[in-house]
């Protein structure tokens, strides 16, 4: 997840792992998301693509 700061720049907040769908009622789907340590060295840094 990140925050676009304009142009080609974004700040990385965190990386989430999707552990699968928890529930689905035909309209709303819920997923088990947990914060991952992947790309942790880029957390809160400005990433320029």
PDBQT receptor file of N, H, CA, C and O in Angstrom, charges set to zero:
ATOM      1  N   UNK A   1       0.854  -1.160   0.000  1.00  0.00    +0.000 N 
ATOM      2  CA  UNK A   1       0.000   0.000   0.000  1.00  0.00    +0.000 C 
ATOM      3  C   UNK A   1       0.902   1.226   0.000  1.00  0.00    +0.000 C 
ATOM      4  O   UNK A   1       1.962   1.231   0.626  1.00  0.00    +0.000 OA
ATOM      5  N   UNK A   2       0.487   2.227  -0.682  1.00  0.00    +0.000 N 
ATOM      6  H   UNK A   2      -0.374   2.224  -1.190  1.00  0.00    +0.000 HD
ATOM      7  CA  UNK A   2       1.316   3.406  -0.766  1.00  0.00    +0.000 C 
ATOM      8  C   UNK A   2       0.492   4.657  -0.906  1.00  0.00    +0.000 C 
ATOM      9  O   UNK A   2      -0.738   4.609  -0.945  1.00  0.00    +0.000 OA
ATOM     10  N   UNK A   3       1.173   5.772  -0.982  1.00  0.00    +0.000 N 
ATOM     11  H   UNK A   3       2.171   5.811  -0.951  1.00  0.00    +0.000 HD
ATOM     12  CA  UNK A   3       0.537   7.067  -1.105  1.00  0.00    +0.000 C 
ATOM     13  C   UNK A   3       1.151   7.773  -2.303  1.00  0.00    +0.000 C 
ATOM     14  O   UNK A   3       2.346   8.068  -2.309  1.00  0.00    +0.000 OA
ATOM     15  N   UNK A   4       0.324   8.048  -3.332  1.00  0.00    +0.000 N 
ATOM     16  H   UNK A   4      -0.647   7.808  -3.327  1.00  0.00    +0.000 HD
ATOM     17  CA  UNK A   4       0.827   8.766  -4.507  1.00  0.00    +0.000 C 
ATOM     18  C   UNK A   4       1.087  10.208  -4.141  1.00  0.00    +0.000 C 
ATOM     19  O   UNK A   4       0.224  10.874  -3.568  1.00  0.00    +0.000 OA
ATOM     20  N   UNK A   5       2.265  10.691  -4.465  1.00  0.00    +0.000 N 
ATOM     21  H   UNK A   5       2.966  10.150  -4.930  1.00  0.00    +0.000 HD
ATOM     22  CA  UNK A   5       2.650  12.061  -4.143  1.00  0.00    +0.000 C 
ATOM     23  C   UNK A   5       2.742  12.929  -5.389  1.00  0.00    +0.000 C 
ATOM     24  O   UNK A   5       3.287  14.032  -5.350  1.00  0.00    +0.000 OA
ATOM     25  N   UNK A   6       2.215  12.432  -6.476  1.00  0.00    +0.000 N 
ATOM     26  H   UNK A   6       1.772  11.536  -6.508  1.00  0.00    +0.000 HD
ATOM     27  CA  UNK A   6       2.220  13.195  -7.704  1.00  0.00    +0.000 C 
ATOM     28  C   UNK A   6       3.223  12.634  -8.697  1.00  0.00    +0.000 C 
ATOM     29  O   UNK A   6       4.278  12.133  -8.307  1.00  0.00    +0.000 OA
ATOM     30  N   UNK A   7       2.897  12.718  -9.975  1.00  0.00    +0.000 N 
ATOM     31  H   UNK A   7       2.041  13.125 -10.292  1.00  0.00    +0.000 HD
ATOM     32  CA  UNK A   7       3.802  12.231 -11.000  1.00  0.00    +0.000 C 
ATOM     33  C   UNK A   7       4.066  10.746 -10.881  1.00  0.00    +0.000 C 
ATOM     34  O   UNK A   7       3.130   9.951 -10.789  1.00  0.00    +0.000 OA
ATOM     35  N   UNK A   8       5.339  10.362 -10.881  1.00  0.00    +0.000 N 
ATOM     36  H   UNK A   8       6.099  11.008 -10.956  1.00  0.00    +0.000 HD
ATOM     37  CA  UNK A   8       5.770   8.967 -10.834  1.00  0.00    +0.000 C 
ATOM     38  C   UNK A   8       6.237   8.554  -9.437  1.00  0.00    +0.000 C 
ATOM     39  O   UNK A   8       6.909   7.531  -9.300  1.00  0.00    +0.000 OA
ATOM     40  N   UNK A   9       5.898   9.322  -8.398  1.00  0.00    +0.000 N 
ATOM     41  H   UNK A   9       5.352  10.152  -8.509  1.00  0.00    +0.000 HD
ATOM     42  CA  UNK A   9       6.425   9.052  -7.057  1.00  0.00    +0.000 C 
ATOM     43  C   UNK A   9       5.349   8.509  -6.130  1.00  0.00    +0.000 C 
ATOM     44  O   UNK A   9       4.184   8.896  -6.211  1.00  0.00    +0.000 OA
ATOM     45  N   UNK A  10       5.761   7.605  -5.250  1.00  0.00    +0.000 N 
ATOM     46  H   UNK A  10       6.708   7.290  -5.185  1.00  0.00    +0.000 HD
ATOM     47  CA  UNK A  10       4.858   7.046  -4.247  1.00  0.00    +0.000 C 
ATOM     48  C   UNK A  10       5.674   6.664  -3.014  1.00  0.00    +0.000 C 
ATOM     49  O   UNK A  10       6.825   6.244  -3.124  1.00  0.00    +0.000 OA
ATOM     50  N   UNK A  11       5.071   6.814  -1.857  1.00  0.00    +0.000 N 
ATOM     51  H   UNK A  11       4.135   7.155  -1.768  1.00  0.00    +0.000 HD
ATOM     52  CA  UNK A  11       5.720   6.406  -0.612  1.00  0.00    +0.000 C 
ATOM     53  C   UNK A  11       5.116   5.076  -0.181  1.00  0.00    +0.000 C 
ATOM     54  O   UNK A  11       3.897   4.939  -0.080  1.00  0.00    +0.000 OA
ATOM     55  N   UNK A  12       5.990   4.088   0.073  1.00  0.00    +0.000 N 
ATOM     56  H   UNK A  12       6.980   4.199  -0.010  1.00  0.00    +0.000 HD
ATOM     57  CA  UNK A  12       5.529   2.760   0.477  1.00  0.00    +0.000 C 
ATOM     58  C   UNK A  12       5.201   2.764   1.964  1.00  0.00    +0.000 C 
ATOM     59  O   UNK A  12       6.046   3.114   2.788  1.00  0.00    +0.000 OA
ATOM     60  N   UNK A  13       3.967   2.374   2.309  1.00  0.00    +0.000 N 
ATOM     61  H   UNK A  13       3.281   2.090   1.639  1.00  0.00    +0.000 HD
ATOM     62  CA  UNK A  13       3.558   2.293   3.714  1.00  0.00    +0.000 C 
ATOM     63  C   UNK A  13       3.783   0.900   4.256  1.00  0.00    +0.000 C 
ATOM     64  O   UNK A  13       4.380   0.728   5.318  1.00  0.00    +0.000 OA
ATOM     65  N   UNK A  14       3.304  -0.100   3.525  1.00  0.00    +0.000 N 
ATOM     66  H   UNK A  14       2.819   0.040   2.662  1.00  0.00    +0.000 HD
ATOM     67  CA  UNK A  14       3.482  -1.479   3.968  1.00  0.00    +0.000 C 
ATOM     68  C   UNK A  14       3.145  -2.430   2.836  1.00  0.00    +0.000 C 
ATOM     69  O   UNK A  14       2.541  -2.046   1.835  1.00  0.00    +0.000 OA
ATOM     70  N   UNK A  15       3.549  -3.680   3.015  1.00  0.00    +0.000 N 
ATOM     71  H   UNK A  15       4.040  -3.992   3.829  1.00  0.00    +0.000 HD
ATOM     72  CA  UNK A  15       3.218  -4.747   2.088  1.00  0.00    +0.000 C 
ATOM     73  C   UNK A  15       2.328  -5.720   2.848  1.00  0.00    +0.000 C 
ATOM     74  O   UNK A  15       2.655  -6.122   3.965  1.00  0.00    +0.000 OA
ATOM     75  N   UNK A  16       1.211  -6.098   2.252  1.00  0.00    +0.000 N 
ATOM     76  H   UNK A  16       0.946  -5.772   1.345  1.00  0.00    +0.000 HD
ATOM     77  CA  UNK A  16       0.267  -6.997   2.904  1.00  0.00    +0.000 C 
ATOM     78  C   UNK A  16       0.267  -8.361   2.225  1.00  0.00    +0.000 C 
ATOM     79  O   UNK A  16       0.400  -8.461   1.005  1.00  0.00    +0.000 OA
ATOM     80  N   UNK A  17       0.115  -9.408   3.032  1.00  0.00    +0.000 N 
ATOM     81  H   UNK A  17       0.007  -9.326   4.023  1.00  0.00    +0.000 HD
ATOM     82  CA  UNK A  17      -0.038 -10.762   2.525  1.00  0.00    +0.000 C 
ATOM     83  C   UNK A  17      -1.512 -11.133   2.629  1.00  0.00    +0.000 C 
ATOM     84  O   UNK A  17      -2.126 -10.988   3.686  1.00  0.00    +0.000 OA
ATOM     85  N   UNK A  18      -2.073 -11.612   1.523  1.00  0.00    +0.000 N 
ATOM     86  H   UNK A  18      -1.575 -11.730   0.664  1.00  0.00    +0.000 HD
ATOM     87  CA  UNK A  18      -3.465 -12.050   1.490  1.00  0.00    +0.000 C 
ATOM     88  C   UNK A  18      -3.483 -13.538   1.817  1.00  0.00    +0.000 C 
ATOM     89  O   UNK A  18      -3.020 -14.355   1.022  1.00  0.00    +0.000 OA
ATOM     90  N   UNK A  19      -4.012 -13.888   2.975  1.00  0.00    +0.000 N 
ATOM     91  H   UNK A  19      -4.388 -13.223   3.621  1.00  0.00    +0.000 HD
ATOM     92  CA  UNK A  19      -4.073 -15.290   3.395  1.00  0.00    +0.000 C 
ATOM     93  C   UNK A  19      -5.370 -15.972   2.963  1.00  0.00    +0.000 C 
ATOM     94  O   UNK A  19      -5.646 -17.104   3.361  1.00  0.00    +0.000 OA
ATOM     95  N   UNK A  20      -6.148 -15.289   2.160  1.00  0.00    +0.000 N 
ATOM     96  H   UNK A  20      -5.923 -14.369   1.837  1.00  0.00    +0.000 HD
ATOM     97  CA  UNK A  20      -7.351 -15.905   1.599  1.00  0.00    +0.000 C 
ATOM     98  C   UNK A  20      -8.635 -15.235   2.048  1.00  0.00    +0.000 C 
ATOM     99  O   UNK A  20      -8.655 -14.396   2.949  1.00  0.00    +0.000 OA
ATOM    100  N   UNK A  21      -9.687 -15.634   1.392  1.00  0.00    +0.000 N 
ATOM    101  H   UNK A  21      -9.671 -16.316   0.661  1.00  0.00    +0.000 HD
ATOM    102  CA  UNK A  21     -11.014 -15.082   1.653  1.00  0.00    +0.000 C 
ATOM    103  C   UNK A  21     -11.592 -15.670   2.942  1.00  0.00    +0.000 C 
ATOM    104  O   UNK A  21     -11.538 -16.880   3.162  1.00  0.00    +0.000 OA
ATOM    105  N   UNK A  22     -12.142 -14.800   3.786  1.00  0.00    +0.000 N 
ATOM    106  H   UNK A  22     -12.185 -13.817   3.607  1.00  0.00    +0.000 HD
ATOM    107  CA  UNK A  22     -12.761 -15.225   5.042  1.00  0.00    +0.000 C 
ATOM    108  C   UNK A  22     -14.249 -15.446   4.850  1.00  0.00    +0.000 C 
ATOM    109  O   UNK A  22     -14.798 -16.454   5.294  1.00  0.00    +0.000 OA
ATOM    110  N   UNK A  23     -14.905 -14.493   4.182  1.00  0.00    +0.000 N 
ATOM    111  H   UNK A  23     -14.459 -13.674   3.821  1.00  0.00    +0.000 HD
ATOM    112  CA  UNK A  23     -16.349 -14.615   3.967  1.00  0.00    +0.000 C 
ATOM    113  C   UNK A  23     -16.758 -13.871   2.703  1.00  0.00    +0.000 C 
ATOM    114  O   UNK A  23     -16.038 -13.006   2.205  1.00  0.00    +0.000 OA
ATOM    115  N   UNK A  24     -17.936 -14.234   2.198  1.00  0.00    +0.000 N 
ATOM    116  H   UNK A  24     -18.521 -14.937   2.602  1.00  0.00    +0.000 HD
ATOM    117  CA  UNK A  24     -18.491 -13.609   0.990  1.00  0.00    +0.000 C 
ATOM    118  C   UNK A  24     -19.997 -13.785   1.066  1.00  0.00    +0.000 C 
ATOM    119  O   UNK A  24     -20.494 -14.905   1.187  1.00  0.00    +0.000 OA
ATOM    120  N   UNK A  25     -20.733 -12.655   0.995  1.00  0.00    +0.000 N 
ATOM    121  H   UNK A  25     -20.329 -11.746   0.897  1.00  0.00    +0.000 HD
ATOM    122  CA  UNK A  25     -22.194 -12.723   1.117  1.00  0.00    +0.000 C 
ATOM    123  C   UNK A  25     -22.916 -12.344  -0.176  1.00  0.00    +0.000 C 
ATOM    124  O   UNK A  25     -24.107 -12.034  -0.154  1.00  0.00    +0.000 OA
ATOM    125  N   UNK A  26     -22.207 -12.367  -1.289  1.00  0.00    +0.000 N 
ATOM    126  H   UNK A  26     -21.239 -12.618  -1.307  1.00  0.00    +0.000 HD
ATOM    127  CA  UNK A  26     -22.805 -11.998  -2.564  1.00  0.00    +0.000 C 
ATOM    128  C   UNK A  26     -22.566 -10.549  -2.931  1.00  0.00    +0.000 C 
ATOM    129  O   UNK A  26     -22.635 -10.191  -4.107  1.00  0.00    +0.000 OA
ATOM    130  N   UNK A  27     -22.286  -9.706  -1.945  1.00  0.00    +0.000 N 
ATOM    131  H   UNK A  27     -22.230  -9.997  -0.990  1.00  0.00    +0.000 HD
ATOM    132  CA  UNK A  27     -22.009  -8.289  -2.172  1.00  0.00    +0.000 C 
ATOM    133  C   UNK A  27     -20.641  -7.915  -1.591  1.00  0.00    +0.000 C 
ATOM    134  O   UNK A  27     -19.821  -7.288  -2.261  1.00  0.00    +0.000 OA
ATOM    135  N   UNK A  28     -20.414  -8.306  -0.349  1.00  0.00    +0.000 N 
ATOM    136  H   UNK A  28     -21.081  -8.815   0.195  1.00  0.00    +0.000 HD
ATOM    137  CA  UNK A  28     -19.206  -7.936   0.375  1.00  0.00    +0.000 C 
ATOM    138  C   UNK A  28     -18.312  -9.153   0.563  1.00  0.00    +0.000 C 
ATOM    139  O   UNK A  28     -18.768 -10.210   0.999  1.00  0.00    +0.000 OA
ATOM    140  N   UNK A  29     -17.023  -8.991   0.229  1.00  0.00    +0.000 N 
ATOM    141  H   UNK A  29     -16.652  -8.132  -0.125  1.00  0.00    +0.000 HD
ATOM    142  CA  UNK A  29     -16.038 -10.051   0.429  1.00  0.00    +0.000 C 
ATOM    143  C   UNK A  29     -15.037  -9.579   1.486  1.00  0.00    +0.000 C 
ATOM    144  O   UNK A  29     -14.632  -8.417   1.475  1.00  0.00    +0.000 OA
ATOM    145  N   UNK A  30     -14.644 -10.453   2.382  1.00  0.00    +0.000 N 
ATOM    146  H   UNK A  30     -14.973 -11.397   2.391  1.00  0.00    +0.000 HD
ATOM    147  CA  UNK A  30     -13.702 -10.135   3.451  1.00  0.00    +0.000 C 
ATOM    148  C   UNK A  30     -12.492 -11.054   3.324  1.00  0.00    +0.000 C 
ATOM    149  O   UNK A  30     -12.636 -12.253   3.085  1.00  0.00    +0.000 OA
ATOM    150  N   UNK A  31     -11.286 -10.478   3.487  1.00  0.00    +0.000 N 
ATOM    151  H   UNK A  31     -11.169  -9.504   3.681  1.00  0.00    +0.000 HD
ATOM    152  CA  UNK A  31     -10.053 -11.235   3.335  1.00  0.00    +0.000 C 
ATOM    153  C   UNK A  31      -9.205 -11.127   4.599  1.00  0.00    +0.000 C 
ATOM    154  O   UNK A  31      -9.269 -10.134   5.323  1.00  0.00    +0.000 OA
ATOM    155  N   UNK A  32      -8.413 -12.160   4.850  1.00  0.00    +0.000 N 
ATOM    156  H   UNK A  32      -8.361 -12.967   4.262  1.00  0.00    +0.000 HD
ATOM    157  CA  UNK A  32      -7.471 -12.195   5.967  1.00  0.00    +0.000 C 
ATOM    158  C   UNK A  32      -6.161 -11.580   5.479  1.00  0.00    +0.000 C 
ATOM    159  O   UNK A  32      -5.393 -12.231   4.771  1.00  0.00    +0.000 OA
ATOM    160  N   UNK A  33      -5.907 -10.325   5.857  1.00  0.00    +0.000 N 
ATOM    161  H   UNK A  33      -6.531  -9.796   6.432  1.00  0.00    +0.000 HD
ATOM    162  CA  UNK A  33      -4.696  -9.610   5.447  1.00  0.00    +0.000 C 
ATOM    163  C   UNK A  33      -3.786  -9.410   6.642  1.00  0.00    +0.000 C 
ATOM    164  O   UNK A  33      -4.240  -9.029   7.721  1.00  0.00    +0.000 OA
ATOM    165  N   UNK A  34      -2.486  -9.669   6.449  1.00  0.00    +0.000 N 
ATOM    166  H   UNK A  34      -2.117  -9.978   5.572  1.00  0.00    +0.000 HD
ATOM    167  CA  UNK A  34      -1.496  -9.441   7.505  1.00  0.00    +0.000 C 
ATOM    168  C   UNK A  34      -0.317  -8.687   6.908  1.00  0.00    +0.000 C 
ATOM    169  O   UNK A  34       0.023  -8.878   5.740  1.00  0.00    +0.000 OA
ATOM    170  N   UNK A  35       0.300  -7.837   7.704  1.00  0.00    +0.000 N 
ATOM    171  H   UNK A  35       0.024  -7.682   8.652  1.00  0.00    +0.000 HD
ATOM    172  CA  UNK A  35       1.459  -7.080   7.248  1.00  0.00    +0.000 C 
ATOM    173  C   UNK A  35       2.638  -8.024   7.052  1.00  0.00    +0.000 C 
ATOM    174  O   UNK A  35       2.913  -8.876   7.897  1.00  0.00    +0.000 OA
ATOM    175  N   UNK A  36       3.328  -7.862   5.930  1.00  0.00    +0.000 N 
ATOM    176  H   UNK A  36       3.105  -7.170   5.243  1.00  0.00    +0.000 HD
ATOM    177  CA  UNK A  36       4.469  -8.695   5.575  1.00  0.00    +0.000 C 
ATOM    178  C   UNK A  36       5.756  -7.896   5.748  1.00  0.00    +0.000 C 
ATOM    179  O   UNK A  36       5.749  -6.667   5.667  1.00  0.00    +0.000 OA
ATOM    180  N   UNK A  37       6.842  -8.588   5.982  1.00  0.00    +0.000 N 
ATOM    181  H   UNK A  37       6.848  -9.586   6.048  1.00  0.00    +0.000 HD
ATOM    182  CA  UNK A  37       8.150  -7.931   6.091  1.00  0.00    +0.000 C 
ATOM    183  C   UNK A  37       8.843  -7.809   4.730  1.00  0.00    +0.000 C 
ATOM    184  O   UNK A  37       9.948  -7.274   4.645  1.00  0.00    +0.000 OA
ATOM    185  N   UNK A  38       8.197  -8.304   3.662  1.00  0.00    +0.000 N 
ATOM    186  H   UNK A  38       7.298  -8.738   3.731  1.00  0.00    +0.000 HD
ATOM    187  CA  UNK A  38       8.766  -8.145   2.322  1.00  0.00    +0.000 C 
ATOM    188  C   UNK A  38       8.872  -6.665   2.001  1.00  0.00    +0.000 C 
ATOM    189  O   UNK A  38       7.946  -5.905   2.283  1.00  0.00    +0.000 OA
ATOM    190  N   UNK A  39       9.959  -6.254   1.430  1.00  0.00    +0.000 N 
ATOM    191  H   UNK A  39      10.711  -6.872   1.200  1.00  0.00    +0.000 HD
ATOM    192  CA  UNK A  39      10.255  -4.863   1.058  1.00  0.00    +0.000 C 
ATOM    193  C   UNK A  39      10.322  -3.944   2.279  1.00  0.00    +0.000 C 
ATOM    194  O   UNK A  39      10.187  -2.730   2.127  1.00  0.00    +0.000 OA
ATOM    195  N   UNK A  40      10.528  -4.486   3.487  1.00  0.00    +0.000 N 
ATOM    196  H   UNK A  40      10.639  -5.472   3.610  1.00  0.00    +0.000 HD
ATOM    197  CA  UNK A  40      10.566  -3.676   4.708  1.00  0.00    +0.000 C 
ATOM    198  C   UNK A  40      11.640  -2.588   4.642  1.00  0.00    +0.000 C 
ATOM    199  O   UNK A  40      11.495  -1.536   5.265  1.00  0.00    +0.000 OA
ATOM    200  N   UNK A  41      12.715  -2.835   3.892  1.00  0.00    +0.000 N 
ATOM    201  H   UNK A  41      12.833  -3.690   3.386  1.00  0.00    +0.000 HD
ATOM    202  CA  UNK A  41      13.777  -1.828   3.780  1.00  0.00    +0.000 C 
ATOM    203  C   UNK A  41      13.322  -0.588   3.011  1.00  0.00    +0.000 C 
ATOM    204  O   UNK A  41      14.001   0.438   3.052  1.00  0.00    +0.000 OA
ATOM    205  N   UNK A  42      12.189  -0.661   2.311  1.00  0.00    +0.000 N 
ATOM    206  H   UNK A  42      11.637  -1.495   2.277  1.00  0.00    +0.000 HD
ATOM    207  CA  UNK A  42      11.660   0.490   1.576  1.00  0.00    +0.000 C 
ATOM    208  C   UNK A  42      10.525   1.189   2.309  1.00  0.00    +0.000 C 
ATOM    209  O   UNK A  42      10.014   2.199   1.824  1.00  0.00    +0.000 OA
ATOM    210  N   UNK A  43      10.115   0.672   3.474  1.00  0.00    +0.000 N 
ATOM    211  H   UNK A  43      10.530  -0.148   3.868  1.00  0.00    +0.000 HD
ATOM    212  CA  UNK A  43       8.987   1.234   4.215  1.00  0.00    +0.000 C 
ATOM    213  C   UNK A  43       9.246   2.697   4.556  1.00  0.00    +0.000 C 
ATOM    214  O   UNK A  43      10.330   3.053   5.017  1.00  0.00    +0.000 OA
ATOM    215  N   UNK A  44       8.247   3.536   4.327  1.00  0.00    +0.000 N 
ATOM    216  H   UNK A  44       7.366   3.246   3.952  1.00  0.00    +0.000 HD
ATOM    217  CA  UNK A  44       8.270   4.982   4.604  1.00  0.00    +0.000 C 
ATOM    218  C   UNK A  44       9.328   5.733   3.788  1.00  0.00    +0.000 C 
ATOM    219  O   UNK A  44       9.706   6.852   4.135  1.00  0.00    +0.000 OA
ATOM    220  N   UNK A  45       9.794   5.126   2.727  1.00  0.00    +0.000 N 
ATOM    221  H   UNK A  45       9.488   4.217   2.445  1.00  0.00    +0.000 HD
ATOM    222  CA  UNK A  45      10.757   5.794   1.851  1.00  0.00    +0.000 C 
ATOM    223  C   UNK A  45      10.050   6.209   0.575  1.00  0.00    +0.000 C 
ATOM    224  O   UNK A  45       9.068   5.586   0.171  1.00  0.00    +0.000 OA
ATOM    225  N   UNK A  46      10.539   7.240  -0.048  1.00  0.00    +0.000 N 
ATOM    226  H   UNK A  46      11.337   7.746   0.280  1.00  0.00    +0.000 HD
ATOM    227  CA  UNK A  46      10.008   7.701  -1.325  1.00  0.00    +0.000 C 
ATOM    228  C   UNK A  46      10.561   6.813  -2.422  1.00  0.00    +0.000 C 
ATOM    229  O   UNK A  46      11.776   6.694  -2.579  1.00  0.00    +0.000 OA
ATOM    230  N   UNK A  47       9.669   6.187  -3.183  1.00  0.00    +0.000 N 
ATOM    231  H   UNK A  47       8.682   6.284  -3.055  1.00  0.00    +0.000 HD
ATOM    232  CA  UNK A  47      10.064   5.300  -4.275  1.00  0.00    +0.000 C 
ATOM    233  C   UNK A  47       9.774   6.002  -5.583  1.00  0.00    +0.000 C 
ATOM    234  O   UNK A  47       8.637   6.409  -5.823  1.00  0.00    +0.000 OA
ATOM    235  N   UNK A  48      10.771   6.155  -6.434  1.00  0.00    +0.000 N 
ATOM    236  H   UNK A  48      11.694   5.825  -6.240  1.00  0.00    +0.000 HD
ATOM    237  CA  UNK A  48      10.614   6.838  -7.716  1.00  0.00    +0.000 C 
ATOM    238  C   UNK A  48      10.752   5.803  -8.813  1.00  0.00    +0.000 C 
ATOM    239  O   UNK A  48      11.783   5.142  -8.939  1.00  0.00    +0.000 OA
ATOM    240  N   UNK A  49       9.669   5.669  -9.630  1.00  0.00    +0.000 N 
ATOM    241  H   UNK A  49       8.832   6.207  -9.528  1.00  0.00    +0.000 HD
ATOM    242  CA  UNK A  49       9.658   4.650 -10.677  1.00  0.00    +0.000 C 
ATOM    243  C   UNK A  49      10.050   5.201 -12.008  1.00  0.00    +0.000 C 
ATOM    244  O   UNK A  49      10.089   4.464 -12.994  1.00  0.00    +0.000 OA
TER     245      UNK A  49
